[in-house]
Amino acid sequence: MDRPRMGRGGVPAVDTTPFVRAGALAIPIWRDPWMVVGTSTFTGDVARRLGWANAFDHHEERYPRVELAEIDRDSLGLNRTG
């Protein structure tokens, strides 16, 4: 097995190359009111590194309030449960 590439202080280096673009994604974090991940967040950065485009990354708020219709549309990936 190959040894991981090491960064500063002996900590394994992280490959920051994003995966192939997977599509647009809405990331709900709360309901009543509905809120999603916006710009400049750790969660949005992780989604980007996994190849997803955050549909609300352009929003000036980090966690904007939205209407359900803004996130419940076919053009966005949304994990439905229950």
Secondary structure, DSSP 8 states (H G I E B T S, - for coil): -----B-GGG-B-------S--EEE--EEETTTTEE--SS-HHHHHHHHTTEEETTTTSSSSS-B--HHHHSSTTSB-----
